[in-house]
């Protein structure tokens, strides 16, 4: 039995995990999914939402691509910055399949970690590969955590919910957020679009949080396996908003060289 950072979605009391269930002091019980060990904490009024999280195909594509270590420079930088915070308790908000989560847990072996996502497919993988974390289907807009309960919030490529992040952070806690740099995947965009566009890169004002610093990670990758090219494409938003003719131009290539670029912004709760 271990006490989790996650809280009951019925009464808000802390959950205690065992191998098969999660329970709160008031007796509310949540089954841990047979494959992956996550629990379902999406509040009742949000169930049936039109956003079920990433599909199985998108999760499989992202797993294939990330396990190829193409984004290794970002993973290693995030893990080092997390370790520098010396956190006792960590929330990975939008943890996906847990690829970055795993590296952060390795860098912070004494920390407790909770990861949330909307995709059951992603959480199955996260639970299997990060057995020391506790994972739940939940909304970033209603985090199943107590006020001032974590020292570090990880937020990689997920919707921004600054008010909730500020609520669950302890005073002096850190929000580490990652967004694409201006020319991230520019080589892919040049294939897909006649007029590629840069990503916005402004530093956002976040309520309840103070911006501290920016860390940029940049590299160039060359993919020579068409399956890796397809996996990269399928894990991005371009896969569902790009015309078929443009997608075919990319998916029939034997190689792709593209810059990768990421902005890491660190915020502090006063």
Short mmCIF file of the C-alpha atoms (twelve columns), coordinates in Angstrom:
data_MODEL
# 
_entry.id   MODEL 
# 
loop_
_atom_site.group_PDB 
_atom_site.id 
_atom_site.type_symbol 
_atom_site.label_atom_id 
_atom_site.label_alt_id 
_atom_site.label_comp_id 
_atom_site.label_asym_id 
_atom_site.label_seq_id 
_atom_site.Cartn_x 
_atom_site.Cartn_y 
_atom_site.Cartn_z 
_atom_site.pdbx_PDB_model_num 
ATOM 1   C CA . UNK A 1   0.000   0.000  0.000   1 
ATOM 2   C CA . UNK A 2   1.271   3.479  -0.795  1 
ATOM 3   C CA . UNK A 3   -0.225  6.924  -0.459  1 
ATOM 4   C CA . UNK A 4   -0.509  8.694  -3.794  1 
ATOM 5   C CA . UNK A 5   -0.477  12.334 -4.824  1 
ATOM 6   C CA . UNK A 6   -3.737  11.597 -6.630  1 
ATOM 7   C CA . UNK A 7   -7.032  12.362 -4.894  1 
ATOM 8   C CA . UNK A 8   -10.474 10.786 -5.040  1 
ATOM 9   C CA . UNK A 9   -12.649 12.299 -7.774  1 
ATOM 10  C CA . UNK A 10  -15.731 11.902 -5.552  1 
ATOM 11  C CA . UNK A 11  -14.669 13.466 -2.243  1 
ATOM 12  C CA . UNK A 12  -11.183 14.867 -2.847  1 
ATOM 13  C CA . UNK A 13  -9.467  12.740 -0.173  1 
ATOM 14  C CA . UNK A 14  -5.993  11.304 -0.913  1 
ATOM 15  C CA . UNK A 15  -5.867  7.878  -2.546  1 
ATOM 16  C CA . UNK A 16  -3.904  4.876  -1.382  1 
ATOM 17  C CA . UNK A 17  -2.791  2.431  -4.088  1 
ATOM 18  C CA . UNK A 18  -2.370  -1.300 -3.895  1 
ATOM 19  C CA . UNK A 19  -1.820  -3.747 -6.773  1 
ATOM 20  C CA . UNK A 20  -5.457  -3.809 -7.899  1 
ATOM 21  C CA . UNK A 21  -7.237  -0.753 -6.515  1 
ATOM 22  C CA . UNK A 22  -6.998  2.799  -5.294  1 
ATOM 23  C CA . UNK A 23  -9.040  3.765  -2.219  1 
ATOM 24  C CA . UNK A 24  -9.707  6.905  -0.218  1 
ATOM 25  C CA . UNK A 25  -10.379 7.141  3.552   1 
ATOM 26  C CA . UNK A 26  -14.126 7.461  2.879   1 
ATOM 27  C CA . UNK A 27  -14.187 4.090  1.129   1 
ATOM 28  C CA . UNK A 28  -14.480 5.163  -2.514  1 
ATOM 29  C CA . UNK A 29  -12.687 2.562  -4.613  1 
ATOM 30  C CA . UNK A 30  -11.252 2.772  -8.140  1 
ATOM 31  C CA . UNK A 31  -10.113 -0.267 -10.100 1 
ATOM 32  C CA . UNK A 32  -6.674  -0.082 -11.611 1 
ATOM 33  C CA . UNK A 33  -6.864  -0.991 -15.289 1 
ATOM 34  C CA . UNK A 34  -5.649  -4.528 -15.956 1 
ATOM 35  C CA . UNK A 35  -3.149  -3.316 -18.516 1 
ATOM 36  C CA . UNK A 36  -1.081  -0.413 -17.236 1 
ATOM 37  C CA . UNK A 37  -2.329  0.092  -13.700 1 
ATOM 38  C CA . UNK A 38  -3.936  3.514  -14.181 1 
ATOM 39  C CA . UNK A 39  -7.173  4.650  -12.522 1 
ATOM 40  C CA . UNK A 40  -10.083 6.594  -14.002 1 
ATOM 41  C CA . UNK A 41  -10.503 9.910  -12.167 1 
ATOM 42  C CA . UNK A 42  -12.245 11.995 -14.811 1 
ATOM 43  C CA . UNK A 43  -15.077 13.690 -12.941 1 
ATOM 44  C CA . UNK A 44  -18.591 12.570 -13.813 1 
ATOM 45  C CA . UNK A 45  -19.684 15.759 -15.547 1 
ATOM 46  C CA . UNK A 46  -16.717 15.521 -17.924 1 
ATOM 47  C CA . UNK A 47  -17.273 11.875 -18.897 1 
ATOM 48  C CA . UNK A 48  -18.495 11.543 -22.437 1 
ATOM 49  C CA . UNK A 49  -16.435 14.569 -23.404 1 
ATOM 50  C CA . UNK A 50  -15.780 14.913 -27.130 1 
ATOM 51  C CA . UNK A 51  -12.035 14.683 -26.429 1 
ATOM 52  C CA . UNK A 52  -11.143 11.090 -25.500 1 
ATOM 53  C CA . UNK A 53  -7.421  11.796 -25.767 1 
ATOM 54  C CA . UNK A 54  -4.984  10.479 -28.347 1 
ATOM 55  C CA . UNK A 55  -5.999  7.409  -30.326 1 
ATOM 56  C CA . UNK A 56  -4.205  4.070  -30.242 1 
ATOM 57  C CA . UNK A 57  -2.666  4.778  -33.655 1 
ATOM 58  C CA . UNK A 58  -1.305  8.153  -32.565 1 
ATOM 59  C CA . UNK A 59  0.128   6.668  -29.366 1 
ATOM 60  C CA . UNK A 60  1.772   3.820  -31.267 1 
ATOM 61  C CA . UNK A 61  3.322   6.270  -33.728 1 
ATOM 62  C CA . UNK A 62  4.640   8.496  -30.951 1 
ATOM 63  C CA . UNK A 63  6.059   5.524  -29.049 1 
ATOM 64  C CA . UNK A 64  7.888   4.278  -32.146 1 
ATOM 65  C CA . UNK A 65  9.346   7.695  -32.895 1 
ATOM 66  C CA . UNK A 66  10.364  8.600  -29.339 1 
ATOM 67  C CA . UNK A 67  11.910  5.200  -28.670 1 
ATOM 68  C CA . UNK A 68  14.156  5.933  -31.662 1 
ATOM 69  C CA . UNK A 69  15.674  8.636  -29.408 1 
ATOM 70  C CA . UNK A 70  15.234  11.389 -31.990 1 
ATOM 71  C CA . UNK A 71  14.125  13.773 -29.241 1 
ATOM 72  C CA . UNK A 72  16.814  12.592 -26.830 1 
ATOM 73  C CA . UNK A 73  18.339  16.093 -26.411 1 
ATOM 74  C CA . UNK A 74  15.000  17.419 -25.165 1 
ATOM 75  C CA . UNK A 75  14.400  14.454 -22.835 1 
ATOM 76  C CA . UNK A 76  17.857  14.756 -21.287 1 
ATOM 77  C CA . UNK A 77  17.533  18.518 -20.769 1 
ATOM 78  C CA . UNK A 78  14.102  18.185 -19.161 1 
ATOM 79  C CA . UNK A 79  15.390  15.465 -16.829 1 
ATOM 80  C CA . UNK A 80  18.387  17.583 -15.765 1 
ATOM 81  C CA . UNK A 81  16.259  20.672 -15.143 1 
ATOM 82  C CA . UNK A 82  13.828  18.574 -13.118 1 
ATOM 83  C CA . UNK A 83  16.656  17.142 -11.001 1 
ATOM 84  C CA . UNK A 84  17.996  20.656 -10.404 1 
ATOM 85  C CA . UNK A 85  14.668  21.486 -8.715  1 
ATOM 86  C CA . UNK A 86  15.225  18.649 -6.198  1 
ATOM 87  C CA . UNK A 87  11.477  17.928 -6.069  1 
ATOM 88  C CA . UNK A 88  9.831   15.676 -3.492  1 
ATOM 89  C CA . UNK A 89  6.548   15.438 -5.438  1 
ATOM 90  C CA . UNK A 90  6.017   15.785 -9.198  1 
ATOM 91  C CA . UNK A 91  2.982   16.064 -11.454 1 
ATOM 92  C CA . UNK A 92  3.390   15.185 -15.133 1 
ATOM 93  C CA . UNK A 93  0.405   16.999 -16.640 1 
ATOM 94  C CA . UNK A 94  -0.329  15.366 -20.001 1 
ATOM 95  C CA . UNK A 95  2.187   12.568 -19.528 1 
ATOM 96  C CA . UNK A 96  1.297   10.632 -22.680 1 
ATOM 97  C CA . UNK A 97  3.110   7.315  -22.948 1 
ATOM 98  C CA . UNK A 98  5.582   8.273  -20.211 1 
ATOM 99  C CA . UNK A 99  8.758   8.610  -22.290 1 
ATOM 100 C CA . UNK A 100 9.779   11.885 -20.658 1 
ATOM 101 C CA . UNK A 101 8.267   10.769 -17.344 1 
ATOM 102 C CA . UNK A 102 10.617  7.796  -17.217 1 
ATOM 103 C CA . UNK A 103 13.688  10.001 -17.653 1 
ATOM 104 C CA . UNK A 104 12.528  12.404 -14.941 1 
ATOM 105 C CA . UNK A 105 11.917  9.542  -12.500 1 
ATOM 106 C CA . UNK A 106 15.413  8.211  -13.228 1 
ATOM 107 C CA . UNK A 107 16.843  11.678 -12.502 1 
ATOM 108 C CA . UNK A 108 14.724  12.127 -9.349  1 
ATOM 109 C CA . UNK A 109 14.648  8.592  -7.885  1 
ATOM 110 C CA . UNK A 110 13.389  9.657  -4.451  1 
ATOM 111 C CA . UNK A 111 10.443  11.697 -5.711  1 
ATOM 112 C CA . UNK A 112 6.791   10.663 -5.860  1 
ATOM 113 C CA . UNK A 113 5.189   11.203 -9.252  1 
ATOM 114 C CA . UNK A 114 1.650   11.324 -10.564 1 
ATOM 115 C CA . UNK A 115 0.905   11.437 -14.282 1 
ATOM 116 C CA . UNK A 116 -2.404  12.314 -15.894 1 
ATOM 117 C CA . UNK A 117 -3.674  12.137 -19.443 1 
ATOM 118 C CA . UNK A 118 -6.986  11.696 -21.254 1 
ATOM 119 C CA . UNK A 119 -5.806  8.785  -23.405 1 
ATOM 120 C CA . UNK A 120 -6.198  5.304  -21.958 1 
ATOM 121 C CA . UNK A 121 -3.916  3.995  -24.712 1 
ATOM 122 C CA . UNK A 122 -1.112  6.320  -23.620 1 
ATOM 123 C CA . UNK A 123 -1.600  5.535  -19.932 1 
ATOM 124 C CA . UNK A 124 -1.402  1.784  -20.498 1 
ATOM 125 C CA . UNK A 125 2.092   2.279  -21.839 1 
ATOM 126 C CA . UNK A 126 3.067   4.812  -19.165 1 
ATOM 127 C CA . UNK A 127 1.940   2.517  -16.369 1 
ATOM 128 C CA . UNK A 128 3.898   -0.429 -17.750 1 
ATOM 129 C CA . UNK A 129 7.123   1.488  -18.368 1 
ATOM 130 C CA . UNK A 130 7.031   3.702  -15.245 1 
ATOM 131 C CA . UNK A 131 5.951   1.339  -12.452 1 
ATOM 132 C CA . UNK A 132 6.989   3.789  -9.727  1 
ATOM 133 C CA . UNK A 133 4.531   6.453  -10.896 1 
ATOM 134 C CA . UNK A 134 0.774   6.657  -10.284 1 
ATOM 135 C CA . UNK A 135 -1.295  7.369  -13.402 1 
ATOM 136 C CA . UNK A 136 -4.869  8.457  -13.989 1 
ATOM 137 C CA . UNK A 137 -7.291  9.464  -16.708 1 
ATOM 138 C CA . UNK A 138 -8.151  13.018 -15.704 1 
ATOM 139 C CA . UNK A 139 -8.550  16.528 -17.084 1 
ATOM 140 C CA . UNK A 140 -5.835  19.163 -16.838 1 
ATOM 141 C CA . UNK A 141 -8.617  21.644 -16.123 1 
ATOM 142 C CA . UNK A 142 -9.655  19.727 -12.970 1 
ATOM 143 C CA . UNK A 143 -6.518  18.147 -11.596 1 
ATOM 144 C CA . UNK A 144 -7.207  15.357 -9.068  1 
ATOM 145 C CA . UNK A 145 -4.589  16.699 -6.668  1 
ATOM 146 C CA . UNK A 146 -4.790  18.711 -3.454  1 
ATOM 147 C CA . UNK A 147 -3.861  22.371 -3.212  1 
ATOM 148 C CA . UNK A 148 -0.117  23.022 -2.759  1 
ATOM 149 C CA . UNK A 149 0.747   19.327 -3.072  1 
ATOM 150 C CA . UNK A 150 3.645   19.231 -5.583  1 
ATOM 151 C CA . UNK A 151 7.018   20.900 -6.042  1 
ATOM 152 C CA . UNK A 152 7.241   20.485 -9.821  1 
ATOM 153 C CA . UNK A 153 4.709   20.398 -12.640 1 
ATOM 154 C CA . UNK A 154 5.904   19.049 -15.988 1 
ATOM 155 C CA . UNK A 155 3.892   20.316 -18.952 1 
ATOM 156 C CA . UNK A 156 5.084   19.121 -22.359 1 
ATOM 157 C CA . UNK A 157 3.030   19.889 -25.479 1 
ATOM 158 C CA . UNK A 158 -0.305  19.908 -23.617 1 
ATOM 159 C CA . UNK A 159 -3.090  22.479 -23.121 1 
ATOM 160 C CA . UNK A 160 -2.110  25.283 -20.758 1 
ATOM 161 C CA . UNK A 161 -4.080  25.374 -17.489 1 
ATOM 162 C CA . UNK A 162 -2.086  27.930 -15.507 1 
ATOM 163 C CA . UNK A 163 -4.654  28.422 -12.742 1 
ATOM 164 C CA . UNK A 164 -4.731  24.702 -11.950 1 
ATOM 165 C CA . UNK A 165 -0.942  24.402 -12.105 1 
ATOM 166 C CA . UNK A 166 -0.581  27.334 -9.711  1 
ATOM 167 C CA . UNK A 167 -3.173  25.766 -7.388  1 
ATOM 168 C CA . UNK A 168 -1.379  22.432 -6.995  1 
ATOM 169 C CA . UNK A 169 2.136   23.893 -6.762  1 
ATOM 170 C CA . UNK A 170 3.609   24.583 -3.355  1 
ATOM 171 C CA . UNK A 171 5.063   28.056 -2.696  1 
ATOM 172 C CA . UNK A 172 8.439   28.146 -4.422  1 
ATOM 173 C CA . UNK A 173 7.418   25.297 -6.732  1 
ATOM 174 C CA . UNK A 174 8.287   25.197 -10.431 1 
ATOM 175 C CA . UNK A 175 6.284   24.832 -13.630 1 
ATOM 176 C CA . UNK A 176 8.423   23.445 -16.448 1 
ATOM 177 C CA . UNK A 177 6.625   23.871 -19.754 1 
ATOM 178 C CA . UNK A 178 7.801   22.822 -23.229 1 
ATOM 179 C CA . UNK A 179 6.551   24.204 -26.541 1 
ATOM 180 C CA . UNK A 180 7.866   23.922 -30.123 1 
ATOM 181 C CA . UNK A 181 10.437  26.480 -31.230 1 
ATOM 182 C CA . UNK A 182 9.775   28.768 -34.182 1 
ATOM 183 C CA . UNK A 183 11.154  26.400 -36.839 1 
ATOM 184 C CA . UNK A 184 10.498  23.061 -35.196 1 
ATOM 185 C CA . UNK A 185 10.055  20.409 -37.922 1 
ATOM 186 C CA . UNK A 186 10.625  23.049 -40.602 1 
ATOM 187 C CA . UNK A 187 11.940  20.434 -43.031 1 
ATOM 188 C CA . UNK A 188 8.675   18.514 -42.759 1 
ATOM 189 C CA . UNK A 189 6.618   21.677 -43.150 1 
ATOM 190 C CA . UNK A 190 8.519   22.544 -46.341 1 
ATOM 191 C CA . UNK A 191 7.352   19.247 -47.830 1 
ATOM 192 C CA . UNK A 192 3.761   19.604 -46.652 1 
ATOM 193 C CA . UNK A 193 3.090   23.281 -47.356 1 
ATOM 194 C CA . UNK A 194 3.903   25.753 -50.105 1 
ATOM 195 C CA . UNK A 195 4.282   28.492 -47.504 1 
ATOM 196 C CA . UNK A 196 5.512   27.018 -44.202 1 
ATOM 197 C CA . UNK A 197 4.691   29.057 -41.101 1 
ATOM 198 C CA . UNK A 198 6.701   29.587 -37.939 1 
ATOM 199 C CA . UNK A 199 5.356   28.586 -34.548 1 
ATOM 200 C CA . UNK A 200 4.562   31.366 -32.051 1 
ATOM 201 C CA . UNK A 201 7.318   31.753 -29.470 1 
ATOM 202 C CA . UNK A 202 6.157   34.462 -27.094 1 
ATOM 203 C CA . UNK A 203 6.715   34.113 -23.360 1 
ATOM 204 C CA . UNK A 204 3.278   33.971 -21.761 1 
ATOM 205 C CA . UNK A 205 2.142   35.697 -18.603 1 
ATOM 206 C CA . UNK A 206 0.632   33.000 -16.393 1 
ATOM 207 C CA . UNK A 207 -1.630  33.918 -13.448 1 
ATOM 208 C CA . UNK A 208 -0.157  33.014 -10.097 1 
ATOM 209 C CA . UNK A 209 3.278   32.264 -11.590 1 
ATOM 210 C CA . UNK A 210 6.409   34.301 -12.301 1 
ATOM 211 C CA . UNK A 211 8.558   33.651 -15.375 1 
ATOM 212 C CA . UNK A 212 12.141  32.811 -14.439 1 
ATOM 213 C CA . UNK A 213 14.079  31.709 -17.499 1 
ATOM 214 C CA . UNK A 214 14.085  30.086 -20.912 1 
ATOM 215 C CA . UNK A 215 16.172  27.142 -22.084 1 
ATOM 216 C CA . UNK A 216 16.282  26.361 -25.817 1 
ATOM 217 C CA . UNK A 217 17.065  22.941 -27.271 1 
ATOM 218 C CA . UNK A 218 17.890  22.669 -30.974 1 
ATOM 219 C CA . UNK A 219 19.233  19.952 -33.233 1 
ATOM 220 C CA . UNK A 220 18.884  18.546 -36.754 1 
ATOM 221 C CA . UNK A 221 17.711  15.002 -37.412 1 
ATOM 222 C CA . UNK A 222 17.782  12.882 -40.566 1 
ATOM 223 C CA . UNK A 223 15.251  10.072 -40.867 1 
ATOM 224 C CA . UNK A 224 16.144  7.378  -43.406 1 
ATOM 225 C CA . UNK A 225 13.386  4.874  -42.603 1 
ATOM 226 C CA . UNK A 226 9.988   5.684  -44.180 1 
ATOM 227 C CA . UNK A 227 8.317   4.157  -41.116 1 
ATOM 228 C CA . UNK A 228 10.048  6.724  -38.893 1 
ATOM 229 C CA . UNK A 229 8.910   9.518  -41.206 1 
ATOM 230 C CA . UNK A 230 5.350   8.206  -41.030 1 
ATOM 231 C CA . UNK A 231 5.521   7.899  -37.231 1 
ATOM 232 C CA . UNK A 232 6.738   11.482 -36.867 1 
ATOM 233 C CA . UNK A 233 3.956   12.753 -39.109 1 
ATOM 234 C CA . UNK A 234 1.245   10.701 -37.399 1 
ATOM 235 C CA . UNK A 235 2.159   11.965 -33.924 1 
ATOM 236 C CA . UNK A 236 1.769   15.626 -34.933 1 
ATOM 237 C CA . UNK A 237 -1.386  17.734 -35.424 1 
ATOM 238 C CA . UNK A 238 -0.523  17.911 -39.128 1 
ATOM 239 C CA . UNK A 239 -1.759  14.334 -39.544 1 
ATOM 240 C CA . UNK A 240 -5.391  15.388 -39.124 1 
ATOM 241 C CA . UNK A 241 -5.357  18.776 -40.855 1 
ATOM 242 C CA . UNK A 242 -3.151  18.265 -43.919 1 
ATOM 243 C CA . UNK A 243 -4.647  17.470 -47.365 1 
ATOM 244 C CA . UNK A 244 -3.983  13.930 -48.608 1 
ATOM 245 C CA . UNK A 245 -1.943  15.095 -51.586 1 
ATOM 246 C CA . UNK A 246 0.485   16.947 -49.315 1 
ATOM 247 C CA . UNK A 247 0.678   14.032 -46.882 1 
ATOM 248 C CA . UNK A 248 1.470   11.658 -49.747 1 
ATOM 249 C CA . UNK A 249 4.430   13.834 -50.761 1 
ATOM 250 C CA . UNK A 250 5.888   13.318 -47.306 1 
ATOM 251 C CA . UNK A 251 4.980   9.671  -46.815 1 
ATOM 252 C CA . UNK A 252 6.522   8.590  -50.118 1 
ATOM 253 C CA . UNK A 253 9.934   10.040 -49.274 1 
ATOM 254 C CA . UNK A 254 12.855  7.754  -48.466 1 
ATOM 255 C CA . UNK A 255 14.565  10.319 -46.213 1 
ATOM 256 C CA . UNK A 256 13.772  13.523 -44.364 1 
ATOM 257 C CA . UNK A 257 16.128  16.054 -42.775 1 
ATOM 258 C CA . UNK A 258 14.576  18.608 -40.462 1 
ATOM 259 C CA . UNK A 259 15.536  20.874 -37.591 1 
ATOM 260 C CA . UNK A 260 13.973  20.182 -34.219 1 
ATOM 261 C CA . UNK A 261 13.569  23.104 -31.847 1 
ATOM 262 C CA . UNK A 262 12.052  23.389 -28.386 1 
ATOM 263 C CA . UNK A 263 11.488  26.162 -25.874 1 
ATOM 264 C CA . UNK A 264 11.561  25.235 -22.188 1 
ATOM 265 C CA . UNK A 265 10.094  27.920 -19.948 1 
ATOM 266 C CA . UNK A 266 10.479  27.793 -16.180 1 
ATOM 267 C CA . UNK A 267 7.992   29.578 -13.923 1 
ATOM 268 C CA . UNK A 268 8.013   29.924 -10.149 1 
ATOM 269 C CA . UNK A 269 5.107   30.115 -7.746  1 
ATOM 270 C CA . UNK A 270 5.680   32.896 -5.229  1 
# 
